[in-house]
Amino acid sequence: MSLEFRHIAHVYGQVRALEDVSFTAPAGEITCLLGASGCGKSTLLALAAGMLRLQQGSILIGGEVIADARVSPPPEDRPVGLVFQDGALFPHMDLAANVAFGLPKPRRGEAEDWLAQVGLAGLGGRYPHELSGGQQQRAALARAMAPGPRVLLMDEPFASVDIVLRRKLRRDCRIILRERGATTVLVTHDPAEALDIADRIAVMEAGRIVQFASPQELRDHPASAAVGAMFGGAQVVPGTRGEGGFATSFGLWPARCAAGAVPAGGALDLLVHADALDLAAEEGGLRVRDCHVQGRGVRVVLVAPDGAEITAETESPVDPAARYRVTPRPGTLRAFARG
């Protein structure tokens, strides 16, 4: 079942948390709400869950309105499952009892099966305090999915887990969610996490959806320089369009570097990826400020005469004492009018 938001707006006193938000999380896919703290993503999730009353707009599951400004049922009366940042397991219950809590009595024997599905087979008799953070989050996922909700809502579910375990946990969760065909909406502020787990990403800024797209489309066709800079080692370079190319602090970049349409005249934000920059030794070029080996490649921070910095990634040897010219490869730069 898809989860659809239509023209959602929400205010806290004089603060507008959401402004005319509309999008659809497709059935069976994982959709991430991505943005900085205070952009409205958790408010949107809370409205879908029923923890906040809808002030404007409507929310639909499978094409059926479940909440609008007139009707706003509580969480227990909505076909949704919830997973929070801390798991929110009942500390006085063992795992089997936690998972069985939302199941009718005839189905409570399924708890162990659900624990096995999330990699916790045989741990039903343990209590939350006896588990690692990752195990607690797996148990919380099992508890949320066991009743068979049509939609699963997850609010920063991996934030309290250490980074190494976080990568494994979110990839394991993606496999489980995709196998179960769950329609999932997950809140995160971490672009890497969104790229790692999401089928689609709704990028939020100041209470609005600024782009809703697949991870690949967000990298290749961002709606703005700010959106593009969130993904894939991209960075924004101020520039202006002139004869033959783009004037920047790092020199004149040829017009052939650009992909797609280029705004006419005025100040530009040039979006470039670190791994799409070519370096060439050049006397009087940019100074190397830092050089750091990463696997088979090297990350280089270069400094222009005016103090502006740019980062490049290359597999070629770099001499920290040398100077370099840096140029985007043809068709890799995207230009946006500076707002």
C-alpha distance (Angstrom), angle and dihedral (degrees) to the residues before:
residue distance angle dihedral
M1 . . .
S2 3.81 . .
L3 3.80 122.0 .
E4 3.79 113.4 -138.1
F5 3.80 130.3 -169.1
R6 3.80 116.6 -162.2
H7 3.80 121.5 -166.7
I8 3.79 95.8 -34.0
A9 3.80 117.9 -174.1
H10 3.80 128.1 171.9
V11 3.79 135.5 176.7
Y12 3.79 134.4 -166.9
G13 3.79 103.5 -156.5
Q14 3.81 103.9 -58.9
V15 3.81 94.6 -14.4
R16 3.81 117.0 98.4
A17 3.80 104.2 -146.5
L18 3.82 96.2 174.9
E19 3.79 129.9 23.0
D20 3.83 121.4 -166.8
V21 3.81 97.3 -38.3
S22 3.81 115.4 -176.4
F23 3.80 128.8 167.2
T24 3.81 141.2 119.1
A25 3.80 126.3 -122.8
P26 3.82 101.4 -147.4
A27 3.78 121.4 -123.7
G28 3.79 114.6 -90.6
E29 3.80 94.6 8.4
I30 3.80 134.3 109.3
T31 3.79 112.9 -119.5
C32 3.81 121.1 -171.0
L33 3.79 125.2 -153.4
L34 3.80 102.0 -148.9
G35 3.78 128.2 -172.8
A36 3.78 147.6 102.9
S37 3.79 123.1 -69.4
G38 3.79 111.1 -72.7
C39 3.81 96.6 24.3
G40 3.83 92.6 116.4
K41 3.80 102.6 -104.8
S42 3.82 96.8 122.8
T43 3.81 90.2 44.6
L44 3.80 89.2 55.3
L45 3.81 91.1 50.2
A46 3.81 91.8 47.7
L47 3.82 90.1 52.5
A48 3.80 90.9 51.8
A49 3.80 90.5 48.4
G50 3.79 94.1 48.8
M51 3.81 95.2 -117.4
L52 3.81 88.4 119.6
R53 3.79 126.0 39.5
L54 3.79 115.2 -115.3
Q55 3.81 111.6 -113.1
Q56 3.79 99.9 -177.7
G57 3.79 136.1 7.3
S58 3.79 130.2 15.7
I59 3.81 140.5 -88.8
L60 3.81 121.2 -144.6
I61 3.80 133.4 -170.0
G62 3.79 115.5 -161.9
G63 3.80 89.7 -10.8
E64 3.82 93.0 -55.4
V65 3.80 119.5 116.3
I66 3.80 109.5 -120.9
A67 3.82 97.4 170.8
D68 3.78 139.9 12.4
A69 3.79 137.1 150.8
R70 3.81 90.9 -69.3
V71 3.81 102.5 39.8
S72 3.80 122.9 39.4
P73 3.82 113.5 161.7
P74 3.83 119.2 -161.6
P75 3.82 121.7 -103.4
E76 3.81 94.4 -95.1
D77 3.81 90.5 58.4
R78 3.82 95.2 51.7
P79 3.82 125.9 86.3
V80 3.81 92.0 -121.4
G81 3.80 136.4 110.7
L82 3.80 122.5 -145.2
V83 3.80 131.5 -147.1
F84 3.79 117.9 -178.7
Q85 3.80 133.4 -162.0
D86 3.81 94.1 -99.2
G87 3.80 96.1 37.3
A88 3.84 90.6 -119.7
L89 3.82 93.8 -134.4
F90 3.80 118.0 172.5
P91 3.83 103.6 -103.1
H92 3.84 94.5 -153.1
M93 3.83 93.1 55.3
D94 3.78 128.7 73.0
L95 3.80 118.4 -124.0
A96 3.79 95.3 -94.7
A97 3.80 90.9 52.9
N98 3.81 90.9 46.7
V99 3.80 92.1 53.6
A100 3.82 92.6 42.8
F101 3.81 92.9 49.9
G102 3.81 95.3 91.8
L103 3.80 95.9 39.1
P104 3.82 126.2 94.3
K105 3.82 113.3 -109.8
P106 3.83 95.8 -101.1
R107 3.82 90.0 57.5
R108 3.79 101.5 43.9
G109 3.79 90.7 99.6
E110 3.81 86.9 70.2
A111 3.81 91.5 72.9
E112 3.80 94.5 91.1
D113 3.79 90.8 48.5
W114 3.80 90.4 54.0
L115 3.78 91.7 48.4
A116 3.80 88.9 52.4
Q117 3.80 90.2 52.1
V118 3.82 91.0 58.8
G119 3.80 94.4 44.9
L120 3.82 98.3 -96.3
A121 3.80 100.1 110.4
G122 3.81 112.4 159.7
L123 3.82 94.5 13.2
G124 3.80 97.7 97.4
G125 3.81 92.4 109.5
R126 3.80 94.7 56.4
Y127 3.78 124.9 98.0
P128 3.83 124.2 -128.8
H129 3.82 93.8 -105.9
E130 3.80 89.2 58.2
L131 3.81 92.7 60.4
S132 3.79 136.1 77.6
G133 3.80 119.8 -111.3
G134 3.79 91.0 -102.3
Q135 3.80 92.4 51.2
Q136 3.80 90.6 49.7
Q137 3.81 90.7 53.3
R138 3.81 90.8 49.2
A139 3.79 89.6 51.8
A140 3.80 90.3 48.9
L141 3.81 89.2 52.1
A142 3.81 91.2 50.7
R143 3.81 91.2 49.3
A144 3.81 91.8 49.9
M145 3.80 94.6 47.6
A146 3.82 99.8 40.7
P147 3.84 96.6 81.4
G148 3.83 88.9 54.5
P149 3.83 100.2 -116.7
R150 3.78 116.6 -166.5
V151 3.82 90.0 -135.2
L152 3.80 131.4 28.8
L153 3.83 118.7 -152.2
M154 3.82 118.5 -162.6
D155 3.82 123.6 -173.4
E156 3.84 112.3 -160.6
P157 3.83 89.2 -42.4
F158 3.81 96.3 175.0
A159 3.81 100.9 39.0
S160 3.82 95.6 100.8
V161 3.82 94.2 50.3
D162 3.82 122.3 90.5
I163 3.81 114.4 -100.0
V164 3.82 98.6 -108.4
L165 3.80 93.2 50.6
R166 3.82 90.0 40.6
R167 3.80 92.6 64.5
K168 3.80 92.8 50.8
L169 3.80 93.8 42.4
R170 3.79 95.6 52.1
R171 3.81 92.5 46.5
D172 3.79 90.5 48.9
C173 3.81 89.4 48.2
R174 3.79 90.9 50.3
I175 3.81 90.8 54.7
I176 3.81 92.1 47.8
L177 3.80 93.8 46.8
R178 3.79 93.3 46.9
E179 3.80 92.2 47.5
R180 3.81 91.0 51.0
G181 3.81 91.8 46.2
A182 3.79 91.0 -128.5
T183 3.79 119.1 170.5
T184 3.79 100.6 -131.9
V185 3.80 134.2 -172.3
L186 3.79 113.9 -169.5
V187 3.81 127.3 -173.8
T188 3.80 118.5 -144.2
H189 3.80 139.9 153.9
D190 3.82 92.2 -158.7
P191 3.85 115.8 93.8
A192 3.82 91.2 -163.1
E193 3.80 90.0 55.8
A194 3.79 92.1 48.8
L195 3.81 91.1 50.4
D196 3.80 90.9 47.4
I197 3.79 98.4 52.6
A198 3.81 111.5 16.4
D199 3.79 132.0 95.6
R200 3.80 88.5 -169.0
I201 3.79 133.0 13.7
A202 3.81 128.4 -151.5
V203 3.80 106.7 -157.3
M204 3.81 110.8 -152.9
E205 3.79 130.3 -160.5
A206 3.81 125.3 174.2
G207 3.79 95.1 -18.0
R208 3.81 97.1 -45.2
I209 3.79 137.2 98.6
V210 3.81 104.8 -118.8
Q211 3.82 94.9 179.3
F212 3.79 135.9 2.0
A213 3.78 113.1 -168.1
S214 3.79 148.2 116.4
P215 3.82 118.1 -71.5
Q216 3.82 90.4 -107.9
E217 3.80 93.0 51.6
L218 3.80 91.8 48.8
R219 3.80 89.6 55.5
D220 3.80 97.0 42.1
H221 3.81 101.1 33.7
P222 3.83 110.2 22.6
A223 3.79 116.9 177.8
S224 3.81 91.8 -134.2
A225 3.78 140.7 6.6
A226 3.81 89.4 -106.1
V227 3.81 91.8 56.0
G228 3.79 92.2 46.3
A229 3.79 92.5 49.4
M230 3.81 90.0 61.3
F231 3.79 92.9 67.5
G232 3.77 141.0 57.4
G233 3.79 102.9 -1.0
A234 3.81 92.8 -61.3
Q235 3.79 122.4 159.9
V236 3.80 135.3 -169.9
V237 3.81 119.4 -122.0
P238 3.83 120.2 -170.3
G239 3.78 112.8 -128.9
T240 3.79 147.9 147.3
R241 3.77 130.8 -130.6
G242 3.77 115.1 -115.3
E243 3.75 141.2 153.1
G244 3.77 110.2 -45.2
G245 3.78 97.6 3.5
F246 3.79 147.0 -39.6
A247 3.79 124.2 -27.7
T248 3.83 111.4 -140.8
S249 3.79 138.6 159.1
F250 3.80 85.9 -99.8
G251 3.78 95.6 56.2
L252 3.79 136.3 -88.9
W253 3.78 112.2 -37.7
P254 3.84 114.4 -156.0
A255 3.80 119.1 -111.8
R256 3.81 89.4 -120.0
C257 3.82 88.6 71.3
A258 3.80 90.3 73.5
A259 3.79 125.3 94.2
G260 3.78 118.8 -156.2
A261 3.77 128.5 -7.9
V262 3.79 120.6 -16.9
P263 3.83 120.0 -146.8
A264 3.78 112.8 -113.4
G265 3.81 115.6 -107.3
G266 3.76 129.4 -36.1
A267 3.78 131.6 75.2
L268 3.80 116.2 -31.1
D269 3.79 138.5 -160.6
L270 3.79 107.7 -140.7
L271 3.81 115.0 -155.9
V272 3.80 113.1 -152.0
H273 3.80 132.4 170.5
A274 3.78 119.4 -132.1
D275 3.81 91.6 -132.9
A276 3.82 91.9 52.2
L277 3.81 95.8 60.3
D278 3.81 121.7 101.8
L279 3.81 120.2 -148.5
A280 3.81 124.5 -151.9
A281 3.81 125.3 178.9
E282 3.78 109.5 -113.3
E283 3.79 131.5 168.2
G284 3.78 107.9 -119.1
G285 3.79 91.6 19.6
L286 3.79 129.0 126.1
R287 3.78 120.3 -45.5
V288 3.82 119.9 -120.4
R289 3.78 109.4 -121.0
D290 3.79 98.1 174.1
C291 3.79 136.7 5.4
H292 3.81 120.0 -169.2
V293 3.81 126.9 178.5
Q294 3.82 113.4 -134.3
G295 3.79 113.7 -178.5
R296 3.80 107.5 -60.0
G297 3.80 93.0 -16.4
V298 3.77 139.2 66.4
R299 3.79 128.1 -130.9
V300 3.79 111.1 -146.9
V301 3.80 128.0 -169.1
L302 3.81 111.4 -156.3
V303 3.81 126.9 -166.5
A304 3.82 126.7 -148.3
P305 3.83 123.0 -146.8
D306 3.82 90.2 -100.6
G307 3.83 91.2 54.8
A308 3.83 96.5 -103.9
E309 3.81 113.9 142.8
I310 3.78 133.2 -148.4
T311 3.81 130.2 -176.1
A312 3.80 123.5 -140.2
E313 3.80 131.1 -177.4
T314 3.79 118.9 -150.0
E315 3.80 140.4 163.0
S316 3.82 91.3 -147.4
P317 3.83 122.0 97.0
V318 3.81 114.7 -91.8
D319 3.80 125.3 -153.8
P320 3.83 108.2 -148.2
A321 3.83 89.5 -154.5
A322 3.81 94.3 53.4
R323 3.80 129.8 83.4
Y324 3.78 125.2 -125.8
R325 3.77 144.4 -160.0
V326 3.81 113.4 -137.6
T327 3.81 123.0 -154.6
P328 3.82 132.3 170.6
R329 3.78 114.7 -119.8
P330 3.80 116.6 -107.7
G331 3.80 113.5 -76.6
T332 3.81 96.3 9.2
L333 3.82 102.9 98.5
R334 3.79 123.0 85.3
A335 3.79 121.3 -159.9
F336 3.81 125.5 -152.3
A337 3.79 130.6 -179.1
R338 3.77 108.3 -106.7
G339 3.78 110.2 -113.4
